[in-house]
Amino acid sequence: MTTEIKFLDLHRQYQEIRGEVDTAIANVIAEAAFISGPYARSFEQEFARYLGAAHCVGVGNGTDALEIAFEALDLPAGSEVIVPANSFIASSEAVTRSGLRVVFCACDPRTYTLDLADVRARITPATSAIVAVHLYGHPCDMDPLRTLAKEFDLRIIEDCAQAHGAEYRQRRVGTLGDLACFSFYPGKNLGAYGDGGAIVAQDAGLAERCRMIANHGRKDKYNHEFEGRNSRLDGLQAAILSAKLRHLDTWTERRITAAWAYRAGLADIPELTLPVAAEWARHVYHLFVIRTSRRDALQAHLQARQIQTGVHYPLALPALAAYRHLHQQTATDGMNAELLSLPMGDHLTPGEIDMVIRAVRDFFGG
């Protein structure tokens, strides 16, 4: 019987570091340090140090991180925020839920990040910010984006939900915009065992503002300077993240190795478009996304071989029911019908990678 090749295997990852994780959980329970507390503070410091950032604020999840970031930046009500059309809805719903207007732009068909020419074309006097989504683990081209933002006096929010440890010109993403937002959803490169998120800042005032918003608008207990919200990283998730952070670079190297193996094994198939890594980027391969006009048939073929795949994302954001009323579209919206994500993660063995390659090659005739 053929063993199923999982898209992502978090149980296998847990078995690798079971002792560290179990000890971390037991310590939190023993100290009843469940909400914020010493384990959350410790992780915030460790993660900031890992990124090379000045400040890190743990919050409840990645979507909260984005919404809190928008509130902290105090952008003009109703102003426009440019968001790439191919991303998870959190990148855009945080805009509209913050009283701002989303403007979708095209993605670079090679890196799947912001198409800078299209970003420039969509800037108007009403534009206040740009969301730089480091999609699939590949960084945006941040230097020209920062130049563009400076030219038009715009803020940059980095959406790093899929890019833990990714680098742009030897700087970790999360340190290149006004604020950066991370998700620790379990399936992320650095994932908790539940929801979690973080906001990263270089500016102490912005970081403090984010922390207060996430903690009911207060610095001290019952001293509420304004109305905030309840979005705090809990101690259990923080302790688990601290244990896993020590392994993140090792796991990332496994992802990179898997990606290079896929590329080598599939490079000569003309019907496939493979992901690239720009020469200035450290791509951390949250996902390994290929494109083919025969996507659905290939996915069915792989499923029959017991190889799990995913589609990220079936529809461009402007095509979702939530946004059809905006009547927006971009030049790259149509590529979503061709996207297919192959198994990717630190769990993959060389033998499993080879089985995926052989199955894809068999579909395209060897």
Order of alpha helices (4+ residues) and beta strands (2+ residues): alpha-alpha-alpha-beta-alpha-beta-alpha-beta-alpha-beta-alpha-beta-beta-beta-beta-beta-alpha-beta-beta-alpha-alpha-beta-beta-alpha-beta-alpha
